[in-house]
Amino acid sequence: MSQLDDLLGGLLGGKSGLEDMLGGLAGGRSGGSGMGAGGGAGLLGALLPLLAGFLQNGGLDKVLSGLRAEGKGAQAESWISTGENDAVSGADLESAMGKEEISRIAAKLGLSEEETADALAEVLPRVVDTVSPQGELPAENELDDLFAQVARAAS
């Protein structure tokens, strides 16, 4: 199984394929979220390549470092560890990623910055959790390759 299949399968609890991944994320394990509503899979289909593109080339490290600086290090570390993922707010994620990046993604999605940050705050923990199944992040070059594959597959 390729790393892309591992990522997609991990997000879906063993399933693979982009359509399943988007559907699984839209259905979500968090229950009752706005992402599971009518246009959730369409939103995720547009959001995933943008997020994957941002996470490449040190973007994931930037977000994790930003969360640590905002006092949300324990939440960020929970995504990497093998336990449950602790939530962060859209505002927390906006602080960590930067308002400019949230604005750029929001403009491409046709959403407000708040909606975009909230959507990213829901999806990002699951993405990080999936790429770190043993409780450690892979090397940056491996992450970059994986995120590039996701960006290509989802676009």
N, C-alpha and C positions, 0 to 999 in steps of 0.2 A: 504494500500500500504506500502511495506517495505521501510526502509531508502535507500536500494540499488535501488529500483524502483524510489524513489524520486530523487536520484542523476542522474540516467540514464534518467529519464523523464525530469528533469530540464535541462540537457544538450541538450535535443532534443526538447524542447518546448512542452512537454506533451506526447511524445512517450515513450515507454519503451523497454527494451531488449538490450542486448549488441550489436547485429549487427546494430540495429538502431542508438545506441549511436555512434558507430564508424563511421557509414556512416554520421551521423549528424555532428560530429566533423570534418570529412574529408571535407564535403561540406562547413562547417564553416559559421559563421555569419560575419567573417572578410572579406570575398570576395577576390578572386584573390590570395590566399596564395598558397604556394607550397604544403600544406597538402591536398588541394583539387585535386591535380594532380593524375594521374594514380595509384600510389601505396600508396596513402594517408591512406586508411582504413587499409591496411596491416601494415603500419608504426604505426598507432595509436593502432592497436591490439597488437603490440609488446611494444609500449611505455607505454600504460596505466598501465599495472601491475607493471612495473618498477617505474613509477612515484608514483603510489599508495603505493608501498612498501617503497619508500623513505619518503613519507609524514607521514607515521605512526611514532609513538613514538617520537613526537616532531619535525619531519622533516618539517612540514608546518610552525611551529613557527620559526624554524631556517631560512627558506627561507624569511618569512616576516620580521624577525629581520634583516637579511642580507640586504634586499632591503632598509629598513629604514636607516641602517648604510651607505648605498651607496647614500643616498639622494633621494631614490625612494619610500619613505613612502607614498606619496600621491597616487601614482599608485597602490601600494599594497592595501591601504585602499579602493580604488575604487572597487576592486574586491569583497571586503566584503560588501560594502555598496549596497544600492538598485539601484544605478544609473548605468550609463555606465561604462564599464571596460576600464581603460587606459592601453595602451600597455607599455611593457618594452622590451628591446632588449635581444637577446640571450646573449650578453656580460654582461648585467646587471644581468641576471639570473645566469650566470656562476659565477660571483663574489659572489652572494648571496648563491648559493648552494655549491660552492667550485669546483675547477677544477677537483679534484679527483673523485667526484661524477659524474660530466658530462662525464669524461673519462670512468668511469665504465659503465654508461648507453650507451655511444657511442659504446663501444666495444661489448656490448650485442646486439646492434641494427645493427652493421656493418656500422655505419655512422661516418662521421668526428665529432669532438667535436663541431665545429661551426654549422653543420646541426642539431645536437642533441640539442644544446642550443637554437637554433632558433625554433625548433619544440616544446620544452618545454615552451618557452616564448609564444607560441601561445596557447597551451593547458592549462597551469596552471591557467591563469586568469579565464577561463571558469569553471574549476573544483572548484576553490575557490568560485567563484560567486554562483555556484550551491549548494554548501554545506552551504552557508550563505544567504538563501533567505530573511530573515527578517533583514539583515544588521548586524548580529552578528554571530560569529563562535560558533558552538556547543562546549560542553566540550571536552577536549582532548580525554577522553576515548571513547566518541561517535564517534569522528573523526577517531580514531584508528580502531574501529569496522567497520565503513563504508569503510575506505580505505582497510582494510583487505578483506572485501567482494568483493570490486572492483578488487583487485589483484587476488583473487581466480576465480572470474567470467570471467575475461579477459585472464587468462593464460590457 
